[in-house]
Amino acid sequence: MYDYLIVGAGFFGAVFAREMTDYGKKCLVIDKRSHIGGNCYTEKVEGINVHKYGAHIFHTSDEEVWKYVNRFARFNNFVNSPVAVYGDEIYNLPFNMNTFSKMWGIKTPAEAKAKIHEQIACLGISEPQNLEEQALSLVGVDVYEKLIKGYTEKQWGRPCSELPTFIIKRLPLRFTYDNNYFNDRYQGIPEGGYTALFEKLLDGIDVRLGIEYKDVKNQLPVSKTVYCGCIDEFFDYCFGELAYRSLRFESDIIETDNYQGTAVVNYTAADVPYTRIIEHKHFEFGNQEKTIITREYPLTWSRETEPYYPINDDKNSDLYRKYAQLAAERTNVILAADLVNTNIMTWIK
């Protein structure tokens, strides 16, 4: 008899299993994939830890969380500083003085603010009606056209003029020469890759891989289930499917020691089919003779593909609320989706 059946061997499931096991509970972790780690899974290829499901940089401002993960892995000092390619132009991300200097040939924060204010004022948008108008009213024409429009439309599969304003509540503009993407105090990549971290998290815990929850949910003796998947799938899509976006990854081994000079390069123009290229060795400052790159292509979701992020619109939100109400009536199930914005360490305590 297990106290907890945990569906999903990603961060939430693995940390929950570790904490409950240390508390004296008996846990079983299952995952439909053939590996642990969820979307953070890394696979060693040519001596390089490849992020199989896209780049994942661990970052937090919570000292307790940082100390916790460092129990299971030593983190390097990688700082996420991506760049964006628009045609023949290259810009630093996030939007900062390096970005504005390259775009307009200016030097000071006052000049950058004046340029952005001038462009916003010319548009005369007082009440944005869609994402395009919202973004234009925040950053002006140049930043929007070169660094937001094409990338966003590829990501969501729809024109920005048809996307709701609340997707972009704000766009951070930094008037300093600082290319650090995150404001969090702690960030880095686990040395040796994420998979080694998950192996330590799940040490001594029963784990079964390649198992679908629907195939075993009525067969395993458990007191409670912790479900880390999609809420609509858990309830057999009884109200219909939630809408998601998916991704397709295309990787290549390149016979060079350095392909693009940084870990992440975003491609913001609409005529480039992928959104970014990841060069995995740079996450751990690798010096291998070869390199591995991965292109990320946005993809329409179906039940045969992975749901990477939900579509943010009123229809999807209303449907989710119906599932959330159904979930609230269950006493023997913990849905991790309901805790997505909760500090897991605080919640467990």
N, C-alpha and C positions, 0 to 999 in steps of 0.2 A: 504494500500500500504506500503510495507516494502522497506526501502532503501537498506538493505542487507539481502540476504538469506545466512546463514552460514551453510555449510554442514560439520558436525563433531564437537562434543562437547569436544574435547581434548584441549590441551594447546593453540594451535594456534587459533582455533575457539573461545574458551572462552575469551581469552585476546582480540582478535579482536572485539568481540561483546561488551565486557566491555568498551573498549576505544571508539568505535563508538557511543555506547549508551550515554556515558558521554559527548560526543561531540554533542549530540542532534539528532543523527540518530536513526531510528527505525529498530530494528534487529529481525530476526527470526532465531533461531538455531534449526537444526534438526540433528538427529543421528539415524542410523539404529539399534544401540544397545538399550537396555532397560534402560540404565543408562548414566549419564554424566561422563566426566573424561577421555574418550578415554582409551588408554592402561595404564594410570596412575590410573585408578579406583581402589579404595580399598573398601573392604567389611568387616564389623565387624563380626567375628565368634569367639565364646568362649571368647569374650572380646579382641580379637586380630585383628588389622587391617591387613587384608590379601591383598597383592598385586596380584590381580587376573590375571594379564597379565605379570608377571615377575617383578623383582626388579627394582625400579626407585628411584635413589638417586638424589635429586636436587643439582646441582653444577654449579657455575658460577664465573667468575672473574670480572664480570661487576657489579659495586656497584649499579648502577641505577636499573638493573634487580633485584638484591637482595632486595633492598628497596621496589621495586614494589610488589614482591610476599609476602613480609612480611606485606603488607597492608591487605592481605586476610588470612593469617595463621601465627602462631608462629612456627618457626622451631627449632627443637632440635639440639644438637651438634653431631649427628651421623657422624662418619668418616668411609668411606668405606675401609675396610681392609680385603679383601677376602683371602682365602687360597685355595691351589690346592692339590688334592689327586691323586697320581700316584701309584697304587698298595698299598703297605703298607707304602709308603712315603708321608709326608706332607710338602708342601712348601708355603712360603709366596708370595703373589702377591701384587703389580707388582714385576718384577724381580729386587731384591735389595740385599744388603749384607746379609740379613737374608736368602734369597734364596740360594745365592752362598755358604755361610758358611755351610748350611745344606747339600748342594749337594756335596761339595768337601772338607769339613773340613778345610777351610781356614778362616783367620781372617781379613785381610787387603784388601782395595781396590786394591792395587798393585798386590796382589796375585790373586785376581779375574780377573783383566784385563789381567794378564799374561796367566791365564788358558784359557780364552776365545780367546785371540789372538793366542795361540798355536793351539787350535782346528780349528780355521778359516784358519790358515796358512796351516795346513795339508790337507785341502780340495782342495785348489787350484782353487776355483771358482772365475773367473774374471768377467764374464758376466752372471749373473743368467738368466736362461731361464724359470723358473717357480717359484711358491711360495716356494716350498721346497728348491730350491737352494738359493733363496733370503733370506729365514730365516736362513739357515745354514751359509750363508756368513755374517750374522749380529750377530748371537749369538753362533755359534758352535753346536756341535753334542748333548751334554748332555741336554742343555736347550731345544733345538728343539725336541728331541726324547721324553722327559719326560713331557714337559709343552705346546708344541705347536702342534705337529703333529696330535695326536689322537683327541684333542679337535677341531682343525680346520677342520679335515676331517668329523667329526660328524656334525659340524655346517653347512658346505657347501654341504655335501652329495657327495663329490668327493675327490679323492686322491689329496694330496698337489702337486704332480708332474703334475697334470692336471689343476691346478689353476694358474691364471696369477700373475706375480710378483707384480703388482701395488696394490694388496690387502694389502700387507705388505710393505709399503714404508720405514718404519723404525720400530724398536722394541726398546722401551725405556729400557735402562739398567741404574739402579740407584745404584751408588756405595756409598750409605749411608744406615744405618740401619733404614729405614723409610718405614712402611707398608701402608702409606696413598696412596690409589689408584689414587686419583686425585691431580693435582697440583693447582686446582682452590682455590682462597682465601675463598670462601663461599660454604658451603655444609651442607646438613641436610635433615631431613624428617619432613614434616608438622605434628605437634602434632595433634592427632585425625584423621590422615589419609588424603590422597589426596582428597577424595570425599568432605569432609567438605570445603576444599579450593575452589573447583569448584562450590560448592553451593553458596559461597559468590561472586565469580567472576560473576556468572550468575544471581545474585539476581536482580529481577525486569525485567528480559529479557524473552521474549517469547521463550519457549523451548518445542519442540515436539519430543518424543522419539519413537523408533520402527518404523521409517519411512525411506524407501529407497528413495534416491534422484531421481532415474529414475521414480518412481511412481508419483512424484509431480512436476517435473521440469517444466512442461508446464501448471501447474494449479495454481501456487502461483503468486500473483502480486508483483514482486520485480524489483528493478532497476538494482542491481548487485548481482552476486553470488560469494561467497567465498567458494572454494571447497578444502577440506582438505583430500580428498581420493586419490586413485591411478589415475594417469593421463590417463592410457590406458583404465580404466573403464569409466572415464568421457567421452571419445570419442568412447564408445561402441566397444572397441578393433578393430577399423577400420584398423589398421596396423598390428594387431595381439597382442598376450599377451606378456607383459613384464614378465621376469622370476623373481620369488621371492623365498625366503625360509620362512617356517612357523614354528610354535612351537605347541607342545601339552603339557598341564600342568596336572599333576597328584598330587592331594593334599591329605594329611592324617592328622587326628587329633591324636596326640600321647599322651598317658597317662604318661607324664613326664614333668618336669618343664624346661628341657634343653636338647635338642637332639644332637646338634653338636657344641655348644659353640660359634657360630658366625653366622652372618646373611647369608653369601654366601660362599658356598664351591663348587669349580669347580672340576669336575672329568675329568681328561685329558687323561686317557687311552682309547683306541679305543674299548676295550671289555666291557666297561660300557656304556649302551645305552643312558643314559641321560648326559647332559653337566654340570648340576649343581643342587644343592639342596639349596633352600632358606628356612630359618627358620625365619618367619615373625616377631615374638615377639622381636627379637634382634634389629630391626630397631628403636624401641621405648623403648628399655631397659625394656621390660615387665617382670613382676614377677608372671604371672598367673601359676596356678598349672598344666595346660596342655600346649601343644605347637602344632603348625601347621607347617608342612613342605610341600614344593611343589617341585616336580622334573620337570625339563624342558627337553623335548625330541625334538630334531630337526625333522622337518617334511617337506616332499615334498609339495610344494604349489599347490593348485587347487583353482578354483573360490569358492569352498565351505569352504575354510579355510582362516584364516587371513594372509595377507602378512606382515611379520614382517621386512624383509629387502631384498633389491633387490640383484640379482646375479650380481656381478661385473665382466663383461667380455665385449669384444668388440661388440658382437652381441647385447647384451642388451643396451649398451651405444648408438649404432647406432640407435636402435629402439626408444629409449627415445628421441633422438634429433629430430626425425621425429614428435613425438607427441609435443615436445616443440615448434617446428616451427608452428604447427597447433594452439597451444595455443596462440602464439604471435599475431595471426590474430584476436583473440577475444577481443573486447573492453569492454564487459559487464561481464567478468569473471576474477576473481583473483584466480590463482591456488597456493595454499600454497606450493605445491611440488617445485615450482620454487623459493621459498624463504627459503628452508630448511636450508641453511647455512647463513641466514641473521638474524641479531638481530631484532626480531619483534618490539621492542620498537623504534628502530631507523627507521625502515621502516614505521611504523604507523605515526610517526612525519613527 
